[in-house]
Amino acid sequence: MSQCYFCGGEQIEELTTFVYEDHGQIWLVRNVPTYICSQCGEREYTQTTTHRILLLLKQPPRPAEIVHVPAYDLTA
């Protein structure tokens, strides 16, 4: 196990959903291997995982699923 860079807590490897927003579009990438701090919740991705996500977002294939997500605005 590794330690969190920010708080020193123990990191646990899990599969999570990566959320990315670009020009009003939201992209979800599911089943992303992630190290999550059990103390503060900070997420850390390996260089390989980050590279795979960036390649996917540059030239996305057909999505496995399209989801509809409600959007709220705190300024309203």
C-alpha positions as CSV (number, residue, x, y, z in Angstrom):
1,M,0.0,0.0,0.0
2,S,1.1,3.5,-0.7
3,Q,0.5,6.7,1.3
4,C,-1.5,9.8,0.2
5,Y,0.7,12.6,-1.0
6,F,-1.6,15.2,0.8
7,C,-2.5,13.7,4.2
8,G,-0.3,10.6,4.5
9,G,-3.4,8.3,4.8
10,E,-3.4,4.8,3.3
11,Q,-4.4,4.5,-0.3
12,I,-6.6,1.7,-1.5
13,E,-6.8,0.6,-5.1
14,E,-10.4,0.6,-6.5
15,L,-12.2,0.9,-9.8
16,T,-14.0,4.3,-10.0
17,T,-15.7,6.6,-12.5
18,F,-13.6,9.4,-14.0
19,V,-15.6,12.6,-14.7
20,Y,-14.3,15.2,-17.1
21,E,-15.9,18.4,-18.3
22,D,-14.9,20.2,-21.5
23,H,-16.8,23.2,-23.0
24,G,-20.0,22.2,-21.4
25,Q,-19.8,18.5,-22.3
26,I,-19.4,16.0,-19.5
27,W,-17.5,12.7,-20.2
28,L,-17.7,9.7,-17.9
29,V,-15.1,6.9,-18.0
30,R,-16.1,3.9,-15.9
31,N,-14.0,1.2,-14.3
32,V,-10.9,3.3,-14.0
33,P,-8.2,1.9,-11.7
34,T,-7.6,4.5,-9.0
35,Y,-5.8,4.8,-5.7
36,I,-8.1,6.5,-3.2
37,C,-7.0,7.8,0.2
38,S,-9.0,6.1,2.9
39,Q,-8.5,9.2,5.1
40,C,-9.2,12.3,2.8
41,G,-10.6,10.7,-0.3
42,E,-8.0,12.1,-2.7
43,R,-7.8,10.1,-5.9
44,E,-4.5,9.3,-7.7
45,Y,-4.1,7.7,-11.1
46,T,-1.0,6.0,-12.5
47,Q,0.8,7.6,-15.5
48,T,-0.4,4.7,-17.6
49,T,-4.1,5.1,-16.6
50,T,-3.9,8.9,-17.2
51,H,-2.4,8.3,-20.6
52,R,-5.1,5.8,-21.5
53,I,-7.8,8.3,-20.4
54,L,-6.3,11.2,-22.4
55,L,-6.1,9.0,-25.5
56,L,-9.7,7.9,-25.1
57,L,-10.9,11.5,-24.7
58,K,-9.0,12.8,-27.7
59,Q,-10.6,10.2,-30.0
60,P,-13.5,8.6,-28.2
61,P,-14.9,5.4,-29.6
62,R,-18.6,4.7,-29.6
63,P,-19.8,5.0,-26.0
64,A,-20.8,1.9,-24.1
65,E,-23.8,3.8,-22.8
66,I,-25.4,7.2,-22.9
67,V,-26.7,8.5,-19.6
68,H,-28.9,11.4,-18.8
69,V,-27.8,13.5,-15.8
70,P,-29.8,16.3,-14.1
71,A,-27.9,19.6,-13.9
72,Y,-28.4,22.2,-11.2
73,D,-27.2,25.8,-10.9
74,L,-26.4,27.3,-7.6
75,T,-26.6,30.8,-9.0
76,A,-30.3,30.5,-9.9
